[in-house]
């Protein structure tokens, strides 16, 4: 099956009365549309996949930033809901207990107590020395968007465990 890229200027995406998304693109119409990222970690603003309620692909938007602002707001809302990814804004403590790491952090969604399996297996470097993804023991993910943006104490705690 060949990927069909949608024209961001002529594709109609709107909220239906039942609060789902509806898409009209070329001669195709999708109801109860799901919005997915083809590459959620490496390219979160590119290759946005739209699927209808039956799981059939309606098409792909190449770059989210090319979509009109009102439509982009709808898509961003759907993506935020689907890809819950709190951003770590401060590291208060990282300790190790019985082979697990315990992180006390502040996030953009409040304070969190995060327990991971092995520290080095739970932490994934997404961009060299800058962006990291932390996966806890339950599979929840947390992002350090830019290590350099954290305060000095947070950076020192992080680098002291690496």
C-alpha positions as CSV (number, residue, x, y, z in Angstrom):
1,X,0.0,0.0,0.0
2,X,1.4,3.4,-1.0
3,X,1.3,6.3,1.4
4,X,-0.9,9.1,0.2
5,X,0.3,12.5,1.4
6,X,-2.5,15.0,1.9
7,X,-2.4,18.6,0.8
8,X,-2.5,20.6,4.1
9,X,-4.3,23.5,2.5
10,X,-7.2,21.6,0.9
11,X,-7.7,18.8,3.4
12,X,-10.7,19.6,5.7
13,X,-10.3,18.5,9.3
14,X,-13.0,19.4,11.7
15,X,-14.5,18.5,15.1
16,X,-17.8,16.5,14.6
17,X,-20.8,17.0,17.0
18,X,-19.8,13.8,18.8
19,X,-16.4,15.4,19.6
20,X,-14.5,13.1,17.2
21,X,-12.5,14.3,14.2
22,X,-13.8,14.2,10.6
23,X,-11.6,14.5,7.6
24,X,-12.4,15.2,4.0
25,X,-9.4,14.8,1.6
26,X,-9.7,14.6,-2.2
27,X,-12.5,12.1,-2.7
28,X,-12.1,10.4,0.7
29,X,-13.9,11.0,3.9
30,X,-12.9,9.7,7.3
31,X,-15.2,9.6,10.3
32,X,-14.0,9.2,13.9
33,X,-10.5,9.9,12.8
34,X,-7.4,8.9,14.9
35,X,-4.3,11.0,14.7
36,X,-1.0,9.2,15.0
37,X,2.7,10.0,14.7
38,X,4.6,7.7,12.3
39,X,7.9,8.6,14.2
40,X,6.7,9.8,17.6
41,X,10.2,10.2,19.1
42,X,12.5,11.2,16.3
43,X,10.1,13.3,14.2
44,X,7.0,14.2,16.2
45,X,5.9,17.1,13.9
46,X,6.3,15.1,10.6
47,X,4.4,12.3,9.0
48,X,1.1,12.6,10.9
49,X,-1.1,9.7,10.0
50,X,-4.9,10.0,9.8
51,X,-7.0,6.8,10.1
52,X,-10.7,6.5,10.0
53,X,-12.8,4.7,12.7
54,X,-12.3,1.4,10.8
55,X,-8.5,1.6,11.0
56,X,-8.1,2.5,7.3
57,X,-5.5,5.1,6.5
58,X,-7.1,8.3,5.1
59,X,-3.7,9.8,4.4
60,X,-0.6,11.4,5.9
61,X,0.2,15.1,6.6
62,X,3.9,15.5,5.8
63,X,4.6,18.4,8.2
64,X,2.2,19.5,10.9
65,X,3.6,23.0,10.8
66,X,2.2,23.4,7.2
67,X,-1.4,22.9,8.3
68,X,-3.5,26.0,9.0
69,X,-3.3,27.2,12.6
70,X,-6.9,26.3,13.5
71,X,-6.6,22.7,12.2
72,X,-3.1,22.4,13.7
73,X,-4.7,23.2,17.1
74,X,-7.2,20.3,16.7
75,X,-4.4,17.9,15.7
76,X,-2.1,19.0,18.5
77,X,-4.9,18.4,21.0
78,X,-5.5,14.9,19.7
79,X,-1.7,14.2,19.7
80,X,-1.3,15.4,23.3
81,X,-4.1,13.2,24.4
82,X,-2.7,10.1,22.6
83,X,1.0,10.7,23.5
84,X,1.0,11.6,27.1
85,X,4.7,12.5,27.8
86,X,5.4,14.6,30.8
87,X,8.5,16.8,30.5
88,X,11.0,16.7,33.4
89,X,11.7,20.3,34.4
90,X,13.8,19.7,37.6
91,X,15.6,16.7,39.1
92,X,15.4,16.7,42.9
93,X,17.1,13.4,43.5
94,X,18.2,10.2,41.9
95,X,18.9,7.2,44.2
96,X,19.5,3.5,43.6
97,X,17.8,0.8,45.7
98,X,17.9,-2.9,45.1
99,X,18.9,-2.5,41.4
100,X,16.2,0.1,40.7
101,X,16.6,3.8,40.3
102,X,14.2,6.2,42.1
103,X,13.8,9.6,40.6
104,X,12.2,12.5,42.4
105,X,11.4,15.0,39.7
106,X,9.2,18.0,38.9
107,X,7.5,17.8,35.5
108,X,5.3,20.1,33.5
109,X,2.4,18.1,35.0
110,X,3.5,18.2,38.6
111,X,5.8,16.4,41.0
112,X,6.5,12.8,40.3
113,X,8.1,9.8,42.1
114,X,9.5,7.7,39.2
115,X,10.9,4.2,39.7
116,X,12.8,2.6,36.9
117,X,14.4,-0.8,36.5
118,X,18.2,-0.6,35.8
119,X,19.1,3.1,35.3
120,X,21.0,2.7,32.1
121,X,18.3,0.5,30.5
122,X,15.6,2.9,31.4
123,X,17.3,6.0,30.0
124,X,17.5,6.5,26.2
125,X,19.5,9.3,24.6
126,X,17.5,10.8,21.8
127,X,19.9,13.6,20.8
128,X,23.5,13.4,21.9
129,X,24.0,15.0,25.3
130,X,20.7,16.9,25.1
131,X,17.4,15.1,24.8
132,X,16.6,12.0,26.9
133,X,13.6,9.7,27.4
134,X,13.1,7.9,30.7
135,X,10.9,4.9,30.9
136,X,9.6,3.8,34.4
137,X,8.9,0.3,35.6
138,X,5.3,0.5,34.4
139,X,6.2,1.7,30.9
140,X,5.3,5.3,31.4
141,X,7.7,7.7,29.6
142,X,9.1,11.0,30.7
143,X,11.2,13.4,28.6
144,X,14.1,15.6,29.4
145,X,13.6,17.9,26.4
146,X,17.0,19.6,26.7
147,X,19.4,18.8,29.6
148,X,21.1,22.1,29.1
149,X,17.8,23.9,30.0
150,X,17.6,22.3,33.4
151,X,19.0,24.2,36.4
152,X,22.7,23.5,37.4
153,X,21.8,21.2,40.4
154,X,19.5,19.1,38.2
155,X,22.2,18.8,35.5
156,X,24.8,17.8,38.2
157,X,22.5,15.1,39.7
158,X,21.8,13.7,36.2
159,X,25.4,13.7,35.1
160,X,26.6,12.3,38.4
161,X,24.6,9.1,37.7
162,X,25.7,8.7,34.1
